Amino acid sequence: MADDDTPLLVTREAGVLHARLNRPARRNALDQALFAALDALLAGLRDDTATRVVVLSGAGGHFCAGLDLAEVGATGADLEAQQARNRAIGARFQAISDLPQVVIAAVEGSAFAGGLGFVCAADIALSSADARFAAPEVRRGLVPAQILPWLVRRMGRSQAALMCLRGAVLDAPGAASAGLVHGVAADAAGLEAMVRDAVADILAGAPGALAETKGLIAALGPTVPAGYAEAGAAAFGRMAAGPEAAEGIASFREKRRPGWAAG
């Protein structure tokens, strides 16, 4: 199977697993095939004692543009399907955070919506200077239901609210200033070197001690409050099945302003 037909490219070397989202023509937007590949990988990593670090990145100069809106639009007014998709997205963020391995997000280009959730669910986030971050859901008639708790964990409630309510794009220096990423490299080569340095530091730690430390961090309190995931899925489903999402997605595809922003 050619690389272009493989939604998730996985390579391993000396205790490090590299997982690269591989839908470059769609800026690595998340569709069902990519979700299935991610779910299988995450399930296998839970008991993988040989892997100590996971590096998540994207092919083609972009990290992840979020949920593929073609699939959202195709589901249309099917409220149950929209809720189920959103519920599963939240479970993936939790699964990434719960891994015993240290997870590094290496970000180039777009990290939008669900892609932003992956950045925040990772333990460490590093980016190149060309990276751009956004939670544009409200501009599409949707809500940032499942990414919101992870944004709050990383940035704090005030910065997360600013990002989600404005829906504007944040550049890499702004993301570092807001606490969204831990470091910014000048270019792709610099990002690769920064990731190598971080991996070397992590591998200098004892694997059991690292896993226990992650467990202690989690024990400080849940990122997602009880009942939130279901409430978020319900809110996303209502909006995704409604007229605002239909207009928002259509205007995005047609590269025009949505009706509520016209004039």
C-alpha positions in Angstrom: 0.0 0.0 0.0 1.4 3.4 -1.0 2.0 6.0 1.7 -0.7 8.2 0.2 -3.2 5.4 0.9 -2.2 5.1 4.5 -3.9 7.6 6.8 -1.4 7.2 9.6 2.3 6.5 9.1 3.9 4.8 12.0 7.6 4.2 12.5 9.6 3.0 15.5 13.2 3.5 16.6 14.9 2.8 19.9 11.9 3.2 22.2 10.3 6.1 20.2 7.2 5.8 18.0 6.5 8.4 15.4 2.9 8.7 14.3 2.4 11.0 11.3 -1.1 12.0 10.2 -1.1 11.4 6.5 -3.9 13.2 4.6 -1.8 16.0 3.2 -4.2 17.0 0.5 -6.7 17.8 3.2 -4.2 19.3 5.6 -4.6 16.0 7.6 -8.2 16.6 8.4 -9.7 13.9 10.5 -12.0 11.4 8.7 -13.2 7.9 9.7 -10.2 6.1 8.2 -7.8 8.2 10.1 -9.8 7.9 13.3 -9.8 4.1 13.0 -6.0 4.1 12.5 -5.5 6.3 15.6 -7.9 4.2 17.7 -5.9 1.0 16.8 -2.6 2.7 17.6 -3.8 4.1 20.9 -5.2 0.7 22.0 -1.9 -1.0 21.2 0.2 1.5 23.1 -1.6 1.1 26.4 0.4 -2.1 27.2 3.4 -1.4 25.0 6.4 -1.4 27.4 8.9 -1.1 24.6 7.7 2.3 23.5 8.7 5.2 25.8 8.0 8.3 23.7 5.3 9.0 21.1 5.8 11.8 18.6 2.7 12.9 16.9 3.0 15.1 13.7 1.4 15.7 10.3 2.5 15.1 6.7 2.8 17.8 4.1 3.8 20.8 6.3 0.6 20.8 8.3 -0.3 19.2 11.7 -4.1 18.8 11.5 -6.9 21.0 10.2 -9.4 19.3 12.5 -12.5 17.3 11.7 -13.1 16.9 7.9 -16.1 19.1 7.4 -17.1 17.0 4.3 -18.0 14.2 6.8 -19.9 16.6 9.1 -21.9 18.0 6.2 -22.6 14.5 4.9 -24.1 13.5 8.2 -26.4 16.5 8.0 -29.3 16.5 10.4 -28.5 13.1 11.9 -28.3 14.2 15.5 -27.3 10.8 16.9 -24.5 10.4 14.5 -23.1 13.9 15.2 -23.2 13.2 18.9 -21.5 9.8 18.6 -18.7 11.3 16.5 -18.1 14.1 19.0 -18.2 11.8 21.9 -15.6 9.6 20.3 -13.3 12.6 19.6 -13.3 13.4 23.3 -12.4 9.8 24.2 -9.4 10.0 21.9 -8.0 13.1 23.6 -8.4 11.3 26.9 -6.7 8.2 25.5 -3.7 10.2 24.4 -3.4 11.9 27.8 -3.7 8.5 29.6 -0.9 6.8 27.7 1.9 5.6 29.9 4.3 7.0 27.3 5.3 10.7 27.1 3.5 12.2 24.1 5.1 15.0 22.1 3.1 17.0 19.5 5.4 18.4 16.8 3.4 21.1 15.0 4.0 22.6 11.6 1.4 24.6 9.7 -2.3 24.3 10.7 -3.4 23.0 14.1 -7.1 23.8 14.1 -10.1 22.5 16.0 -9.7 18.8 16.7 -6.0 19.2 15.7 -5.7 21.7 18.4 -7.2 19.2 20.8 -4.4 16.7 20.0 -1.8 19.5 20.7 -3.3 20.0 24.1 -3.8 16.4 25.0 -0.1 15.7 24.4 2.3 16.1 27.3 4.7 18.4 25.4 3.9 20.6 22.4 6.6 22.0 20.1 6.1 24.0 16.9 7.9 25.6 14.0 7.6 29.3 13.5 5.1 28.8 10.6 2.6 27.0 12.8 -0.9 28.5 13.2 -3.5 27.6 15.8 -7.2 28.2 15.9 -10.5 27.0 17.4 -12.7 28.2 14.5 -15.8 26.2 15.3 -18.1 29.2 16.1 -17.3 30.5 12.6 -18.6 27.3 11.1 -21.8 27.2 13.2 -20.3 24.6 15.5 -19.0 24.5 19.0 -15.5 23.5 20.3 -17.2 20.9 22.6 -14.5 18.3 23.2 -11.3 20.4 22.8 -12.4 23.0 25.3 -11.4 21.2 28.5 -8.0 20.4 27.0 -7.5 24.0 26.0 -8.3 25.1 29.5 -5.8 22.6 30.9 -3.1 24.0 28.7 -3.8 27.7 28.5 -6.1 28.5 31.4 -9.8 29.4 31.2 -9.3 33.0 30.2 -7.0 32.3 27.3 -9.1 29.4 26.1 -12.2 31.5 26.2 -10.5 34.2 24.2 -9.4 31.7 21.6 -12.7 29.9 21.3 -15.0 32.9 21.3 -13.0 34.9 18.8 -12.2 31.9 16.5 -9.2 33.8 15.2 -5.8 32.4 14.2 -3.0 32.5 16.7 0.6 32.5 15.3 3.4 30.5 16.9 4.9 33.2 19.0 1.4 34.1 20.3 0.8 30.4 21.0 4.0 30.2 23.1 3.1 33.4 25.0 -0.4 32.0 25.8 1.1 28.7 27.0 -0.3 26.6 24.2 3.1 25.3 23.0 6.3 24.9 25.1 8.8 25.9 22.4 9.0 27.4 18.9 11.7 26.6 16.4 12.7 28.7 13.5 11.8 26.2 10.8 11.1 22.5 10.2 14.7 21.5 10.7 14.9 23.4 13.9 11.6 21.7 15.1 13.1 18.3 14.3 16.2 19.1 16.4 14.0 20.4 19.2 12.0 17.2 19.2 15.2 15.2 19.3 16.5 17.1 22.3 13.2 16.6 24.1 13.2 12.9 23.3 16.8 12.5 24.6 15.8 14.2 27.9 12.8 11.9 28.3 14.8 8.8 27.5 17.2 9.8 30.3 14.3 9.3 32.8 13.4 5.9 34.1 10.3 4.5 32.3 8.5 3.5 35.4 9.1 6.8 37.1 7.9 8.7 34.0 4.7 6.7 33.9 4.1 7.1 37.6 4.7 10.9 37.3 2.1 11.1 34.5 -0.3 9.2 36.8 0.4 11.7 39.7 -0.3 14.6 37.4 -3.6 13.0 36.3 -4.4 12.4 40.0 -4.3 16.2 40.6 -7.8 16.3 39.1 -9.6 15.3 35.9 -9.2 17.5 32.8 -12.8 16.7 31.8 -15.3 17.2 34.6 -17.9 14.4 35.2 -20.7 14.7 32.7 -19.0 17.2 30.5 -18.2 14.8 27.6 -21.8 13.9 27.2 -23.0 17.5 27.5 -20.4 18.5 24.9 -21.5 15.8 22.5 -25.1 16.8 22.9 -24.3 20.5 22.3 -22.1 19.6 19.2 -24.8 17.3 17.9 -27.5 20.0 18.2 -25.4 22.6 16.4 -24.0 20.3 13.8 -27.5 19.1 12.8 -28.8 22.7 12.7 -29.1 25.5 10.2 -26.1 27.5 11.4 -23.7 24.6 10.8 -25.2 24.1 7.3 -24.6 27.7 6.5 -21.2 27.8 8.2 -19.9 24.7 6.4 -21.3 25.9 3.0 -19.7 29.3 3.4 -16.4 27.7 4.3 -16.5 25.5 1.2 -17.6 28.4 -1.0 -14.9 30.7 0.5 -17.5 33.4 1.4 -18.7 35.0 4.6 -21.5 33.2 6.3 -24.9 34.9 6.4 -24.6 36.1 10.0 -21.3 37.9 9.2 -22.4 39.4 5.9 -22.7 43.1 5.4 
